Amino acid sequence: MPESRVPRPRRFLVCEPRHFAVQYAINPWMHPDTQVDVDLARAQWQALIGAYRAHGHTVESVEPVAGLPDMVFAANSALVLEGRVFGAQFHAPQRRPESTAYDTWFKAAGFHVHRPESVCEGEGDLVPAGRYVLAGTGFRTTREAHREVQEFFGVPVISLHLVDPYFYHLDTALFVLDDDTVAYYPEAFSPGSREVLARLYPNAVLATREDALAFGLNSVSDGRHVFIAPGATALADQLVRRGYVPVPVDLSEFHKAGGGIKCCTQEIRS
């Protein structure tokens, strides 16, 4: 029998997709001639917010800014640990103004915001996992930023090298189920990084490429419930066998920009 899992209430920050569009290409998923169904995107996003609230989580919103179509991807805006905010320094010039909008929200909410010196894209590449922060590099966030994160939080940072451009952020290739368990797609990582993950998480859930391409690893877990893309069926089956409860939420319209559930979700850890 799978063991019983206990959920923990979370506090999430999101941004309404009022201005969501695909206007440029900064990852392999994006094609500037792609048409976005704005009404469908809004409905899918609202379904995600409804699912979070139905499972006892707090959801707050930052006001979207016209001309920033990727601002909906709130996870990239910061890493928040123990009430401290490590902000973002985006790689793509088109996204850099997002930092100011998010910093303004955090400061109004009473947080001090540290703006990194190096390229760093928040929870896109920084994943708190128990005693560590797992940190992606290879396409966006730099190793220099990993050092900044460790100095700022005083938490051990484990650098992981991403090698497949379809998994350009760590949160497209790995997510945390609880303090002791992660799920990931091994081939998204360099051989050395795969070995590191195998040593740290010998009981990890390993995803197929099909489930990874379905954005199954761009998921959010509260320790019991896993908000997951419905197309990641094999991964969902594995989670059930481990005692987790998949909560399918379709954000397929956001896949056109290379994003999914986690991309739209910033966690505020007080």
C-alpha positions in Angstrom: 0.0 0.0 0.0 1.3 3.5 -0.8 2.1 5.6 2.3 -0.3 8.4 3.3 0.9 11.9 2.3 0.1 15.0 4.2 -0.5 18.3 2.3 0.8 21.6 3.5 -1.0 24.9 2.8 0.9 27.1 0.4 0.9 30.8 -0.5 1.1 31.5 -4.2 1.6 34.6 -6.3 0.2 34.7 -9.8 -0.4 37.1 -12.7 -3.5 37.2 -14.8 -2.8 36.5 -18.5 -4.6 39.7 -19.6 -1.7 40.5 -22.0 -0.5 37.0 -22.7 0.7 36.4 -26.3 3.6 34.9 -28.2 5.3 37.9 -29.7 8.9 36.7 -29.9 10.9 33.5 -29.6 13.2 32.9 -26.7 12.8 29.1 -26.4 12.1 26.3 -28.8 8.4 26.2 -28.0 7.8 29.8 -29.1 7.0 30.9 -32.6 6.0 34.5 -33.1 3.3 33.6 -35.7 1.5 31.5 -33.1 -2.1 32.6 -32.3 -3.1 32.5 -28.7 -6.7 32.0 -27.7 -6.9 34.7 -25.0 -10.3 33.6 -23.7 -9.1 30.0 -23.4 -5.9 31.0 -21.7 -7.8 33.0 -19.2 -10.2 30.2 -18.5 -7.4 27.7 -18.1 -5.5 30.0 -15.7 -8.7 30.6 -13.7 -9.1 26.8 -13.5 -5.6 26.6 -12.0 -6.4 29.3 -9.4 -9.7 27.5 -8.6 -7.9 24.2 -8.1 -5.3 25.8 -5.7 -8.0 27.4 -3.6 -10.2 24.3 -3.6 -7.2 22.5 -2.0 -6.7 25.1 0.7 -4.0 27.3 -0.7 -3.8 31.0 -0.6 -3.5 32.8 -4.0 -2.6 36.5 -4.5 -2.2 38.4 -7.7 0.1 41.0 -9.2 -1.3 43.4 -11.7 -0.3 42.5 -15.3 1.5 45.2 -17.3 0.6 45.8 -21.0 3.5 45.0 -23.3 4.8 42.2 -21.0 3.2 39.1 -22.5 5.3 36.6 -20.4 4.5 38.3 -17.1 1.9 35.6 -16.5 4.9 33.3 -15.8 5.2 34.4 -12.2 7.7 31.7 -11.1 10.5 33.4 -13.0 10.2 36.6 -11.0 11.9 35.6 -7.8 12.9 33.0 -5.2 11.3 33.5 -1.8 12.6 31.7 1.2 12.0 32.4 4.8 10.4 35.7 3.9 13.4 36.9 1.9 13.1 37.7 -1.8 15.9 37.1 -4.3 14.6 38.8 -7.4 15.2 38.2 -11.1 17.6 39.4 -13.8 16.2 38.1 -17.0 18.3 36.8 -19.8 16.0 38.1 -22.6 15.8 41.9 -23.0 12.0 41.5 -23.7 11.4 40.2 -20.2 13.6 42.5 -18.1 10.9 45.0 -17.3 9.0 42.3 -15.5 11.4 42.5 -12.6 10.4 46.0 -11.8 6.7 45.1 -11.7 7.2 42.1 -9.4 9.7 44.0 -7.2 7.0 46.7 -6.7 4.5 44.1 -5.6 6.9 42.4 -3.1 7.9 45.8 -1.6 4.3 46.8 -1.2 3.7 43.5 0.5 6.4 44.3 3.0 9.4 42.4 1.6 12.9 43.6 1.0 14.0 42.6 -2.5 17.5 41.7 -3.5 18.2 42.2 -7.2 20.9 39.8 -8.4 23.9 41.0 -10.3 24.0 37.9 -12.6 21.4 36.5 -14.9 18.9 34.7 -12.8 15.3 33.7 -13.6 13.8 33.0 -10.2 12.0 29.7 -9.5 12.4 28.9 -13.2 15.9 27.7 -12.3 15.9 27.7 -8.5 14.0 24.9 -6.8 14.0 24.6 -3.0 14.2 21.0 -2.0 14.5 20.3 1.7 18.0 21.2 2.8 19.1 22.4 -0.6 18.3 24.8 -3.4 18.6 22.9 -6.7 19.8 25.3 -9.3 19.6 25.0 -13.1 22.1 26.5 -15.6 22.9 26.0 -19.2 20.4 28.2 -21.0 19.3 31.0 -18.7 20.4 31.4 -15.1 24.2 31.5 -14.7 26.5 29.7 -12.2 27.5 33.1 -10.9 23.8 33.5 -9.8 24.0 30.2 -8.0 26.8 31.5 -5.9 24.8 34.7 -5.2 21.8 32.6 -4.1 23.9 30.6 -1.7 25.5 33.7 -0.2 22.1 35.5 0.2 20.2 32.6 1.8 23.0 30.6 3.4 21.5 27.5 2.0 23.5 24.9 0.1 23.0 25.3 -3.6 23.4 22.3 -5.9 24.2 23.3 -9.5 22.6 21.2 -12.3 23.5 21.6 -15.9 20.6 21.5 -18.4 21.5 20.2 -21.9 18.2 20.0 -23.9 16.9 23.3 -25.1 13.3 22.1 -24.8 13.9 22.0 -21.1 15.5 25.4 -20.8 14.5 26.0 -17.2 15.0 23.6 -14.3 11.2 23.7 -13.6 10.5 22.1 -17.0 12.7 19.1 -16.1 12.3 18.6 -12.4 9.9 19.3 -9.6 9.8 18.7 -5.8 7.2 16.3 -4.4 8.1 16.8 -0.8 11.3 17.6 1.2 12.8 14.2 0.4 11.5 13.3 -3.1 11.8 14.8 -6.6 10.5 13.9 -10.0 12.7 14.6 -13.1 13.6 13.7 -16.6 17.2 12.4 -16.6 18.1 13.1 -20.2 17.5 16.8 -19.6 20.7 16.9 -17.6 24.4 16.5 -18.3 25.9 13.1 -17.2 27.5 14.6 -14.1 24.2 16.3 -13.1 22.3 13.0 -13.6 24.8 11.3 -11.2 24.3 14.1 -8.6 20.5 13.7 -8.7 20.8 9.9 -8.5 23.0 10.2 -5.4 20.8 12.8 -3.7 17.5 11.2 -4.6 17.9 7.5 -5.1 14.1 7.1 -4.8 13.2 9.8 -7.3 10.3 9.5 -9.7 11.8 9.3 -13.2 9.7 10.7 -16.1 9.7 9.8 -19.7 10.5 12.2 -22.5 6.9 12.1 -23.5 5.6 13.1 -20.1 8.3 15.8 -19.9 7.3 17.2 -23.3 3.7 17.3 -22.0 4.9 19.6 -19.3 4.4 16.9 -16.7 7.4 18.1 -14.7 6.2 21.7 -14.7 4.0 20.6 -11.8 3.3 21.9 -8.3 3.0 19.7 -5.2 1.7 20.5 -1.8 3.1 17.2 -0.4 0.0 15.2 -1.3 -1.8 16.8 -4.2 0.2 17.3 -7.4 -1.2 19.8 -9.8 -0.1 18.3 -13.1 -0.7 18.6 -16.9 -3.3 16.0 -17.9 -1.2 14.7 -20.8 1.5 13.3 -18.5 -0.4 10.1 -17.9 2.5 7.7 -17.2 3.9 10.2 -14.6 0.6 10.6 -13.0 0.3 6.8 -12.7 3.7 6.7 -11.0 2.6 9.4 -8.5 -0.5 7.5 -7.6 1.5 4.4 -6.8 3.7 6.5 -4.5 0.7 7.8 -2.6 0.3 11.2 -4.2 -3.0 12.5 -5.6 -2.7 14.0 -9.2 -4.9 17.0 -9.8 -5.0 17.5 -13.6 -5.1 21.1 -14.8 -4.9 21.8 -18.5 -2.7 24.8 -19.3 -2.1 23.8 -22.9 -2.5 27.4 -24.2 0.5 28.4 -22.2 2.6 25.6 -23.7 2.8 27.7 -26.8 5.2 30.0 -24.9 7.0 27.1 -23.2 5.1 27.4 -19.9 2.8 25.4 -17.7 1.5 25.1 -14.2 4.7 25.8 -12.2 5.7 28.6 -14.6 2.5 30.4 -13.7 3.0 29.9 -9.9 5.4 31.7 -7.6 5.5 30.3 -4.1 5.9 32.7 -1.2 7.7 30.9 1.6 7.5 32.9 4.8 
